[in-house]
């Protein structure tokens, strides 16, 4: 069973999490093991990638943008992207991780 919560932004995150817990209780699936969501798994098509990046841009969060770019780079192949951009793979990986600090 997959439950997808298509919520709002950071301002509604706490409310969305509470709603998710309520749904789990109501559906009686408390003992179900939940796995982490990995967007990279689904970024296998140019249209999907375009929609993903559009949604992140619309949110306006620079940190989320860096994370999304990292997901896309991972999905498309970090080495291939680095080579296309004339970068070293390791430096591009460091740039596109959640720990990166935009300047």
C-alpha positions as CSV (number, residue, x, y, z in Angstrom):
1,X,0.0,0.0,0.0
2,X,1.3,3.4,-0.9
3,X,0.0,6.6,0.7
4,X,1.1,9.8,-1.0
5,X,0.5,13.0,0.9
6,X,0.6,15.9,-1.5
7,X,0.7,18.7,1.1
8,X,1.6,22.3,1.1
9,X,4.9,23.9,1.9
10,X,7.0,24.1,5.1
11,X,4.4,26.2,6.8
12,X,1.9,23.3,6.7
13,X,4.5,20.6,7.4
14,X,3.5,20.0,11.1
15,X,-0.2,19.8,10.2
16,X,0.5,17.5,7.3
17,X,2.5,15.1,9.5
18,X,-0.3,15.0,12.1
19,X,-2.7,14.2,9.3
20,X,-0.5,11.4,8.1
21,X,-0.4,9.9,11.6
22,X,-4.2,10.2,11.8
23,X,-4.6,8.4,8.5
24,X,-2.3,5.6,9.6
25,X,-4.3,5.2,12.8
26,X,-7.7,5.2,11.0
27,X,-6.5,2.7,8.4
28,X,-5.1,0.4,11.1
29,X,-1.7,0.1,9.7
30,X,0.3,1.2,12.7
31,X,2.6,-1.9,12.6
32,X,3.4,-1.3,8.9
33,X,7.0,-0.6,8.1
34,X,7.3,2.7,6.2
35,X,10.3,3.2,3.9
36,X,11.9,6.5,3.1
37,X,10.8,8.2,0.0
38,X,13.6,8.5,-2.6
39,X,12.7,10.9,-5.4
40,X,15.7,9.7,-7.5
41,X,13.8,6.5,-8.1
42,X,11.1,8.4,-10.0
43,X,13.3,10.9,-11.9
44,X,13.6,8.7,-15.0
45,X,11.8,10.9,-17.6
46,X,12.5,14.4,-18.8
47,X,8.8,15.4,-18.2
48,X,8.9,14.1,-14.6
49,X,12.2,16.0,-14.0
50,X,10.8,19.2,-15.4
51,X,7.7,19.0,-13.2
52,X,9.8,18.2,-10.1
53,X,12.1,21.2,-10.7
54,X,9.1,23.4,-11.5
55,X,7.5,22.5,-8.2
56,X,10.7,23.2,-6.3
57,X,11.3,26.6,-8.0
58,X,7.7,27.5,-7.2
59,X,8.4,26.9,-3.5
60,X,11.2,29.4,-3.6
61,X,13.5,27.6,-1.1
62,X,17.2,27.8,-2.2
63,X,18.1,24.8,0.0
64,X,15.4,22.7,-1.5
65,X,16.6,23.7,-5.0
66,X,20.1,22.5,-4.2
67,X,18.7,19.2,-2.9
68,X,16.5,18.8,-6.0
69,X,19.4,19.5,-8.3
70,X,21.4,16.8,-6.4
71,X,18.5,14.4,-6.9
72,X,18.3,15.1,-10.6
73,X,22.1,14.8,-11.0
74,X,22.0,11.5,-9.1
75,X,19.2,10.2,-11.3
76,X,20.9,11.3,-14.5
77,X,24.4,10.2,-13.5
78,X,26.6,12.6,-11.6
79,X,29.7,11.6,-13.7
80,X,27.9,12.3,-17.0
81,X,26.6,15.7,-15.8
82,X,30.0,16.7,-14.4
83,X,31.7,15.7,-17.7
84,X,29.1,17.7,-19.7
85,X,29.8,20.7,-17.6
86,X,33.5,20.3,-17.6
87,X,33.7,19.7,-13.9
88,X,35.3,17.1,-11.7
89,X,32.7,14.6,-10.5
90,X,33.6,15.0,-6.8
91,X,33.4,18.8,-6.9
92,X,30.0,18.7,-8.6
93,X,28.8,16.1,-6.0
94,X,29.9,18.4,-3.2
95,X,28.1,21.3,-4.8
96,X,24.8,19.4,-5.2
97,X,24.4,17.9,-1.7
98,X,22.1,19.0,1.0
99,X,25.1,20.2,3.0
100,X,26.1,22.7,0.3
101,X,26.0,26.4,1.2
102,X,24.9,28.6,-1.7
103,X,26.9,31.8,-2.1
